[in-house]
Every structure is written in C-alpha cells, then in structure tokens.
Amino acid sequence: MKILVKIRLTRVGTHKKPFFRIVVMDAKAKANGAYIENLGHYDPVLGKVVLKKEAILAQLQNGAQPSETVKNILSQEGIWKEFIALKDANKKRKAALAKAK
C-alpha cells in the first residue's frame, strides 16, 4: 500500500514571530505532527527561504503533493519549473523507448 505524502509547512515560530519548516509528512498526519523529512525553512518576516533542492525534487518525483503555499514558494524559487521540465523530459524519454520497441 502506497502512503500518500504531502509537502507542507509546519509552524515552529513563537507568538507574533512566525517561522515555518517545509517538511514531507503523511497526508493524514496532524499539522504539527511527526514528519518524514525536513526540506528547508521559510521566514515570512524576513522573506528568507532556505530549501534542499535535490531532496525536494526527489520527493516530488516520488509522488509527494505540495500544498498551495509550498507550491507558490517552489515557484518563486524556480524549483517547480525545474520539476515540470524533468517530468516532461521523462515522458518524452519513455515515449521514445516505447516507440523503439
């Protein structure tokens, strides 16, 4: 059975000082529950984003679904566009292999 995983934000900041981790977690887990992998963090006060690009691309290729907010962050950092390009390249490669057979 395949576990449905999501890439989403978990809040770890204090009162009036928001700070979020970008994590991979089971889709049915609590918002601040246990997570599978930490992929970076986001500080909305300073506008600072730190991401583990290779780990994010690997999780996306394995089928992890980002939340809308995380998808927006990935788009701003250019990672979402890179993922779509990789996805299209894999489709073209598979089509070429199927045609060759």
Steps between C-alpha positions, in 0.01 A plus 500: 500500500640836398501777760369834376751767600478878490760774506367765735587762760518441874514802727785507752518874570391678815213738559504778237824359352392241244759255371420191297673174413432353159454129563381177339232329705221247473191671358291381795745620767428796727623839381781507759538123527794277417656556160701278266762750381586866553546673163578853614346797677315823428511825697212724384614795715838525327380341177781245523464152350755219534428183303667164436448501125611143420293351783192695390535386139544139616186517715298658219614230256394237754148644497490739796232767456586857610247721676397817318728718714799270452429485127509882490832503689646239263382705201664815634827312549484340152485143630144432380591599143803271514281213626254547211792498252634175652154347488457592131847367415418167668172475304681565170769246586241233589308571179820464295581169671147370439518606135840329459357167616 
